[in-house]
Amino acid sequence: MNFKPQVQVAVPSEWSGDTLTAKIMRLWAPRAATMDHDYSLVGYLLSPNPAIMKHAATHKSQQHHDAVSALISKLLLPRDIVGEARVRTRAELVHQFWMEYSDFTLKMGKFDNPDMWVIAENPMQLAHLWHKTYSLPRTEVLGKLACLTTSKNLGIGSAERHWKIMKRAKTGQSARLSAESAKKQSLVYGAAMQQRARFRVKKLSDAGKLWRDEDFETLKLDHFCGEIVESARELPVTPARIFRAWEEGWEKEKVGPQGDDRLEARLVAKYGGLCWLDIDENYRRVETHPTKMFFEKKRGDNKYIIFATYEGFDLDKDPDDQKSLFDGYPKTQADFYEEVVEYYKNRSDVTCYLKDGECDSDSDFAEDD
């Protein structure tokens, strides 16, 4: 979710009074930039509520158009399409959305049905359920995007849960914990609670009580998991994994002495499980660890390097007990990318792309090179 940085916004003079509306708007103004993220902007456009639709008709701006394009790219554009085909497919999806959105706002074409708009007038009608019933079967793009955006819980529940854990960490003699120490204790406490929940689920599962009636309602399923069965039948064939065979710009960001969990996770997602034949080791088969990277700590040059494993390495055993079966392998090593590309040249499970070819850098979370 692409949250925008909070900026100071001047409060319009019309909200300078003492009315409840004015007070709320004064609280809203400095927070608007943070709250107006892509999901809320698109959800606002796609609400079937008559009052919101009327307001959106006169307040829609370029910001909303940009949010639609961003979420279509993120949620609906297939990741296995690259290069010129990706640009063209994205343009077609965005164009199709706005064609369908015109019918949606004018209640014409596929939305020329008085019954659906009577249901939309009910103030208790949930937008995503309305779209699931009426727009999803009728449209190619709008219905899917509407269900994905209007069903999001955009409240502060996650922040409240984090704060609850933080308060538990900073109690009693621990009240003066530093921010860094409190953060670490909160992470440990949260992990412990997750582990406890897993044990509880396992205990219920062993007793044959994994599911309760409330679970089916929460997951929007019937008692026979009907929706899962139907969606599974429609799943496309899993596309080949795409590997960008160069060091992308986002990989070069500076890392502090404590490492960066987020960067490591992205590197594992890109490099984890790849194989190649090491020319310098008599074409010995090498495979990257599927869940870990090596952190090389060096003053002014902290970086992650590949955790390379050799045949016989057991993922379930402690690496220190099998030191001869793994090694640190810099991804900037001259032949690394060439060896990976050569390994997958005649295979269908991984598709390799070279820099400046038809596949751009992975720009979902960072800028292109």
Secondary structure, 3 states (H helix, E strand, C coil): CCCCCCCCCCCCHHHCCCCHHHHHHHHHHHHHHHHCCHHHHHHHHCCCCHHHHHHHHHHCCHHHHHHHHHHHHHHHCCCCCCHHHHHHHHHHHHHHHHHHHHHHHHCCHHHCCHHHHHHHCCCCCCHHHHHHHHCCCCCCCHHHHHHHHHCCCCCCHHHHHHHHHHHHHCCHHHCCCCHHHHHHHHHHHHHHHHHHHHHHHHHHHHCCCCCCHHHHHHCCCCCCCHHHHHHHHCCCCCCCEEEECCCCHHHHCCCCCCCCHHHHHHHHHHHCCCEEEEHHHCCEEEEEEEEEEEEECCCCCCEEEEEEEECCCCCCCCHHHHHHHEEEECCCCCCHHHHHHHHCCCCCCEEEECCCCCCCCCCCCCCCC
